[in-house]
Amino acid sequence: MKTAEGVFEFTRWEETAYSEPDVPPKLTQARISNDFHGDIEGASDLVYVMTYISDETGTFVGYEQVRGRLSDRDGTFVLRHDGTFAAGSVRAALSIVPGSGSGALAGISGEGEYVATHGQKKSPYSLRWRIDGMGSTDS
């Protein structure tokens, strides 16, 4: 496995509630755009579905289409996010959706994570990845 590290910066965050009862939990959807820098150079579109247990605590899942260059390979892939937020910290496990790679990233697989501080636009990421398939020398 290779490791990609860098930062992502959200350039758009549009969040709307779709279930907001008188008592928690509240359910929301957020549409996000990110710019990636570091071992991934590119941009992405991401949708989160979130559950707020309280105003400061909850969970989320999401899918992010990443477009750009990873190492020396151009293409796209999809990341699945599975995370939590509490006490000003956001944590997510990332997994590359099998079969989602295109271009020179066809056959990509892997996993990673990020930890963010609520209110900051830039956050570090780490992604362990490999390319599978015929003729591939990456492992």
C-alpha positions, -999 to +999 in steps of 0.1 A: +000+000+000+010+035-007+001+065+016-013+098+004-013+127+028-022+164+026-050+187+034-085+193+020-103+227+023-140+230+020-151+257-005-188+251-001-210+239+027-248+239+023-267+222+050-304+218+053-326+199+078-350+173+064-364+161+098-364+185+127-387+173+155-393+191+187-368+168+205-336+154+190-324+137+169-324+162+140-315+149+105-297+170+080-281+168+046-250+188+036-236+194+001-199+201+002-172+209-023-135+204-013-101+213-028-074+188-021-037+196-018-007+173-012-004+138-026-040+144-040-043+175-061-079+180-072-114+188-062-145+169-050-182+170-044-195+154-012-229+147+003-233+140+040-264+127+058-261+136+095-278+128+127-276+154+154-281+138+188-276+173+203-264+206+188-228+195+193-228+157+190-238+134+162-229+110+134-227+111+096-222+091+064-213+104+030-200+098-005-174+120-021-164+120-058-127+130-060-114+143-093-077+150-100-042+135-096-032+110-069+006+106-070+013+105-107-021+092-118-050+112-131-086+100-127-115+099-103-126+077-074-153+077-047-147+079-009-172+067+016-171+086+049-183+072+082-179+096+111-187+113+143-186+148+157-184+159+194-167+185+216-155+205+186-138+175+169-148+157+137-135+122+129-141+101+099-130+067+085-126+068+048-129+038+024-125+038-014-157+024-030-147-007-049-150-003-087-153+035-084-119+044-099-116+057-134-087+067-158-053+059-144-071+052-110-091+023-123-088-006-099-080+016-069-087+004-034-079+016+001-089+033+033-079+063+054-091+089+079-093+125+088-096+144+120-109+180+118-115+208+142-150+223+139-149+257+123-116+253+105-118+252+067-086+231+062-081+196+076-054+169+071-062+136+055-044+103+052-052+076+026-036+042+022-042+030-014-032+005-041-041-002-077-052-037-085-055-052-120-037-066-150-003-051-156-003-031-123+030-030-105+016-010-075+010-030-044 
